[in-house]
């Protein structure tokens, strides 16, 4: 999940993801496509595997705004 001192993390709301692959294309170290029954959805599979600027660009590229920065302590609850 990144350095112990890190207080934030990335969360993808997979229920609203449209599978555009923008985040995976931009920050492949952090995001992957996961196949489900209907279509592929993005998922953050490795927190802090890309630098913060790269992850922020991936967040901003999402056309449906389904990627969020959250408090690290909230991540387990959201997932």
C-alpha positions as CSV (number, residue, x, y, z in Angstrom):
1,X,0.0,0.0,0.0
2,X,2.9,2.4,-0.3
3,X,5.1,3.9,2.4
4,X,3.8,3.6,6.0
5,X,3.8,7.4,6.2
6,X,1.4,7.8,3.3
7,X,-2.0,8.9,4.3
8,X,-3.9,8.7,1.1
9,X,-4.7,6.0,-1.5
10,X,-6.4,5.5,-4.8
11,X,-9.9,3.9,-5.0
12,X,-11.7,3.0,-8.2
13,X,-15.5,2.8,-8.0
14,X,-15.8,-0.2,-10.3
15,X,-19.6,0.0,-10.5
16,X,-19.3,3.3,-12.4
17,X,-16.2,2.4,-14.5
18,X,-17.0,2.2,-18.2
19,X,-13.8,0.3,-19.1
20,X,-12.2,3.1,-21.2
21,X,-8.7,2.0,-20.2
22,X,-7.4,5.6,-19.9
23,X,-6.0,5.0,-16.4
24,X,-4.4,1.7,-17.3
25,X,-2.8,3.4,-20.3
26,X,-1.4,6.3,-18.3
27,X,-0.5,4.5,-15.0
28,X,-0.1,0.9,-15.8
29,X,1.9,0.3,-12.7
30,X,-1.1,1.2,-10.6
31,X,-4.2,0.2,-12.6
32,X,-5.3,-3.0,-14.4
33,X,-8.4,-4.1,-16.3
34,X,-10.4,-6.8,-14.6
35,X,-12.9,-8.8,-16.6
36,X,-16.3,-9.2,-15.1
37,X,-19.6,-10.6,-16.4
38,X,-20.4,-7.6,-18.6
39,X,-17.2,-5.8,-19.5
40,X,-13.7,-4.9,-18.3
41,X,-13.4,-2.6,-15.3
42,X,-10.4,-0.7,-14.0
43,X,-9.0,-1.6,-10.6
44,X,-6.2,-0.2,-8.6
45,X,-4.1,-3.3,-8.0
46,X,-0.9,-1.7,-6.7
47,X,-1.0,1.4,-4.6
48,X,1.9,3.8,-5.2
49,X,3.5,1.8,-7.9
50,X,3.5,5.0,-10.0
51,X,4.5,8.4,-8.8
52,X,1.9,10.8,-7.5
53,X,1.9,13.0,-10.6
54,X,1.3,10.1,-12.9
55,X,-1.6,8.8,-10.7
56,X,-3.1,12.2,-10.5
57,X,-3.1,12.5,-14.3
58,X,-4.8,9.1,-14.5
59,X,-7.5,10.3,-12.1
60,X,-8.1,13.4,-14.2
61,X,-8.3,11.4,-17.4
62,X,-11.2,9.3,-16.2
63,X,-14.2,10.4,-18.3
64,X,-16.7,9.3,-15.7
65,X,-14.8,10.4,-12.6
66,X,-14.8,7.0,-10.9
67,X,-11.3,7.2,-9.5
68,X,-10.8,9.0,-6.2
69,X,-8.1,9.8,-3.7
70,X,-9.3,8.6,-0.3
71,X,-7.8,8.4,3.2
72,X,-5.6,5.3,3.5
73,X,-7.6,4.3,6.6
74,X,-10.8,4.2,4.5
75,X,-9.5,2.0,1.7
76,X,-10.3,-1.4,3.3
77,X,-13.9,-0.3,4.0
78,X,-14.4,1.0,0.4
79,X,-13.0,-2.1,-1.2
